Amino acid sequence: MRLGREGVIEARGLSYRYNLAEGYALHGVDLTIAPGEYVLLCGASGSGKSTFCRALNGLVPHFHGGRLEGRLTVDGLETRDHPVAELFAHVGLVFQNPQAQLFNSTVERELAFGLESLGLSPDKIRRRVRWAARVVGIEHLLERSPHQLSGGEEQLVAIGAILALRPAILVLDEPFANLDPAGAARVRTVLREIHRLGTTIVVAEHRLHDLVADADRMVVLHRGQVILDGPPRQVLREDVTRYDGAS
């Protein structure tokens, strides 16, 4: 079963500067991500990973303001021309801290929230919620409060809530930052399953864990620019130490 639509990401000369910032967070990024690719986006803190993730679903520039130059299209949509409310059905973004995205009384309500905003019928919402819960392995948590879960469980709920929307593209910004090894392993397993279903996945992470074995491709950012791009094993053979911690 293939999720969502085609899932292509195309950046051409993409540059971005936050309001009041002296320099650019992204500078001349040219990048194409094909449908169904699993891309590991790496780089040191401040390299532009999070900014690129936020650009993919329109938070940059629609929410953060600033100056966006060049072009960025996701799933066939030019991000500067479409509001976040429209883009979120195409590009699902999971933040580093899942608690920032969880605010409903139960896990089931959390998974249903985005679907309700799309105006889906109650029956379709129920089916989507059960399906997403099954894919991420949280069916047993549906009646629990998301605020009484472990860090790994919270992250799975956040992923499930996005997955229920069936976006063509799933973006995760440092999803393993607050997880113990067991929680990280569960999230990795779920991401492999979602990738198997055909979703384009972009994971921004500066700690590689075992993601190298899962990803099709590794893109390394340094000071807002792409410096390395290729199969993970090949990229890791490059001398990236000269890029101030880009590995």
Residue, then its C-alpha position, 0 to 999 in steps of 0.5 A: m500500500r502506498l501512502g499519499r501522493e508522489g512525495v517529491i521534494e525540490a529545492r533550487g537556490l534555496s536561501y533563508r534568513y531569519n528576521l534580525a539575523e545577520g547571516y543566512a540559515l540556508h544558502g543556495v541549497d539545490l536538492t532533489i529528493a525522489p518519491g519514497e526515498y529515506v534521507l538522513l539529513c546531517g550536520a552540526s548544530g546550526s548547520g540549517k537542518s531544522t530550518f530546512c525541515r521547517a521550510l518543507n511544511g511552510l513554517v519557514p517563512h509563513f510562521h517564522g517570517g524572514r526572507l526566503e529566496g529561491r524555490l522549494t516545492v513539495d509534492g508539487l506545491e510551491t511552499r511560498d504560495h501555499p499556507v501551512a494549513e494546506l501544506f500540512a496535509h502533504v508534509g507531516l513534521v514531527f518535532q524534536n520534543p513531541q510534547a510540543q505537539l500533544f495537547n489532547s486528553t487521550v491518544e485516540r483524540e490526538l490521532a483524530f485531531g488533524l483528521e477532524s480539521l480536514g472535515l473527514s467523516p466520523d467513520k473515516i476518522r475512526r478507520r484512519v485512527r485505528w490504521a495509524a495506531r496499528v502501524v506505529g504499534i500504539e493500539h494499546l495506548l489509545e485510551r491513555s493520556p499522551h502526557q502519561l507516556s514514556g518519551g518513546e511512546e510520546q514520539l510514536v503518538a506524534i508520528g501516529a498523529i501525522l501518519a493518520l493524515r497520510p502525507a506523502i512526505l514525513v519529516l522528523d527533526e531530531p526525533f531521537a534526542n530525548l529517547d533511551p535506546a529502547g525507545a529509539a529502537r522502536v521509533r526506528t522500526v516504525l520508520r522502516e515500516i512507514h518507508r516500506l509503505g512508500t512514504t518519502i522520509v526525511v530525518a534530521e539528526h546529528r547523532l547517526h545512531d543506526l540510521v545509516a543502515d536504514a536510510d537510502r541517502m545521506v545529505v550533510l549540511h554545513r553553514g546552510q549549504v549542502i557539502l556532501d550527498g550520497p549513499p550513507r556508507q559512501v558519505l561516511r568515508e569522506d573526511v567530514t571532520r574539517y566541517d566543524g562537527a558536520s558528522 
